[in-house]
Amino acid sequence: MFDQRLVLTGAAACLAIGGLAGCSSGSTETPPPSPVESPSASPSASGGEESIVMLDKQIQTDLNAVGCHSGTVDGIMGPETDQAIVRFQQAEGLTADGEANGQTIAALKKATSEGRTVCSSTSSPTSTATATPTASPTVSPVGAPCTGAALSEVVPSGGQLQSFICANVGAERWAAGQYMSGPSVENFFAKAQNGTWKAINKEEVCGAASAGLPQKILDYCGLT
């Protein structure tokens, strides 16, 4: 004879766990997999009409590691760092424009992780980093070079360029960065016009002109 006490006992156990809905009549269900977080975008990744170029002190360390920069890792982004980037690009068969774009940074990180010496002690760039870069689909024809030497032109006299970022948005090219002015750190904004950089007032960039600008440019609005 069917024993109803067994049924009641099983039901009581289910209620103790969390309700009859949690009971399985047969096989055990496999719990859903935990959600996997998407990797964050690389600082120098590009997509659509926007192309990001970033440069700071770390690139000097990496260029030293592969033998393309023999200067002091001082965080000053100028012609010496530009030339080291050009040396690396030439040695790796990349477009030698002195811009630390995504392709250049990826190749540099790879060479560093492999412990390779890319440049010889006697190698020197066969073209200057201050020359107008070769046009590419992500660079506006009227854009200015995103190099330390080029952007130093918009830094006040005596200022030392510390870091910067450039972004192509449609047919425009914008830049932002920081420089040392005596003991203080200041930020700057610039826009490419006819192949050169023109300093843009912070209030203009962070105000009416901010619409459509990449967040990485606007991040400098909150600095200094």
Secondary structure, DSSP 8 states (H G I E B T S, - for coil): ---HHHHHHHHHHHHHHT-GGG--SSS---------------TT--BTTEEEEEE-HHHHHHHHHTTS--S------SHHHHHHHHHHHHHTT---SS---HHHHHHHHHHHHHT---S-TT---SS-TTS-----TTS-TT----SHHHHGGGS-TT-EEEEEEEEEETTEEEEEEEEEETTEEEEEEEEEETTEEEE--HHHHTTGGGTT--HHHHGGGG--
